[in-house]
Each structure stands twice: as C-alpha cells, then as structure tokens.
C-alpha cells in the first residue's frame, strides 16, 4: 500500500474546488474593488437600462434570479472556503489563509490559475474575508422578503463578513416601504451605492434616468432613516456647456437635502455606442474644458451644505495641481464636510490658477479612444 502524498491530498482538494462555480458579474464600485469584496450576483444586469450615457448592461436583458439559485451560489462559495481552510489545516497553518496554502493547491492543479471562482474566493479570504458586494445594478429591485432571505443566509454562511453593500436606484428606494427597508437593513445590508448623476429635473429627463429630483430626495432620505450608509454618485459635466449651471445648482440642492454619507464624483465621458455619444458627435452636446469643469465643480461645492465625505475616487478626476500631481486625493474617504469644504474650494482655485493645457482634457481622451 502506498501512502498518499501531500500533493495527492491537494489534488483531491483542487479537484473538488474545480467542480464548484457561482455567478460573478462585471461591475462594482471602485471602493469594493481589488480583492477586498466578495462579488455575488443576486440579479443580472439592469432592470431599467435606459440611461442615455450608460453602456454597462446595454444588450443584456435583466434577469431576476431565484433565492434558490442565489443560495446555491453562496453554498458554492462556502464549500470553496471550507476546502481552502481544510488545506491550510493539513499544512499545519491552523486554518490561516497564507500564500503557501494557495500555492500548494495551485501546484497540485495549475488549471485553477484560470478558475475565477477559486481565485476570487482565495484572494477575498487572503484580504480578510470581510466585505461582500451584491451585483448587479439594482439589488433592491428584489422582492423585499426574498432579499431578506438571501442576506440572512449569506450572513449565516459567511460569518466573517462585517460589511455587505450593493448598487440600487433612487426610484427603487423611493418605492420601497420604510418597514421593508428596515428589514433589509437588519438582515445585513449595510451600504447602498446610488447613481444620482444630477439633481436637475430637466437633465434627468434628457438622460432618461427615470426618476425625478423629488424621488431622489425621498429615496435617499428613506435609506438613511432605515440605517443604511449611503453613497451617491454625481457626474460633473453631464449637462455639458448647455446646462452646467442648472446641473451644478440642482445637484447641490438635492445632495444637501439628502445629506448622504458619501458624495462621489464621476466626471462625464461620452462612451461610444451610447445615445449621448451621438448627441455629442452631432454637436448637440458640448463638453466643457478642464477649467469650465472646475467652475462647475466650484458652483456645486459652494452650494453643498452637508456633513458628507466628498470623494474624487476615480481616475477621471484628473485635474492637476501646481506641482504637476493630482489636484484632489483619490482615496475612498475623500474630504470631510463641512470642515474641509474651504480646503476643496482652495484646491479648485489652485486648479483654475494654472494653465488649462496642463489639465487632462476629456475631449482628447474621446478622440484618442476613437482612433
Ligand atoms: S440605472 Fe444605472 S446601470 Fe441602469 S442604465 Fe442607468 S446608469 Fe446604467
């Protein structure tokens, strides 16, 4: 009789892992990026899918997934975790997730290098296994009792989770009953990421956002009352030169009313294949210059009366400072308002004081991407 070698043991582990899979979507906020968050797809694509600037889910129909299927995915994740933890114990590492554990499993079956389920779960565990992000575009569209069932199961199966977050729409939040929002919050959904884009009603109608500023305020306030942490994303220059003033003023008005925990800037870039790109190409929408974008930003920031954190955590917030570095820090915590409002306004003044040619111009990026 031949004794099983360590490699045989890991081969068996790798073989069992290779049988497992779960749904993973493409999109998540940068703050849930890297390996930090476990990505779980509770619905597929976007139930609205009509915003004229958005290319993310175009051509992909919305799919409402059953609780059974989502639970099966959570079970698959749990099995992969258990396999990796057991391998660690066999190595004498006491269940700790180390590089050696990962390498031993990969050496036994190098094909797992291309297995996104193993790689995702291993990297997530290696990063601490603390946060999860529910995909895709609007998880709150799920029937409340079904979302509660999914969250309860997720928290029970993965007890190391300290934060679960998701995308949703203002309109969906506005439609939800306060008691349903409370139940979802209590079941373990902590943070919501909402694409506000603009608080200007005319612009909201033009971009087919499918929501009014009154509904944005209602949805945002209801989420905060239910105890969610709320991240709202706005899009500088979405109205172009034609509507920059109303865009800035009304976005500040709506965000001040909501007073979310985070306000995140996502400067507008027309993406090929979207209706708004055609508007731009045909000269009906004019993109602002870097200084004009800063003027718009100044108007918006001046109008904000919030206790939020203001974040520029995206590479398109690419204005330059006097030393040639980035004008704004691009981390996920940003600037605390109102304390750091004077600092942000001072940075905007700095950006406006340097020659415009030293800033990144979105128009150049668009022409580069269409070469
Ligand atoms: S709701 Fe969000 S994901 Fe859906 S089309 Fe609009 S921007 Fe895109």
Boltz pocket constraint, residues with backbone or C-beta under 6 A from the ligand:
constraints:
  - pocket:
      binder: B
      contacts: [[A, 46], [A, 47], [A, 48], [A, 49], [A, 50], [A, 51], [A, 54], [A, 55], [A, 56], [A, 57], [A, 137], [A, 169], [A, 195], [A, 208], [A, 209]]
      max_distance: 6.0
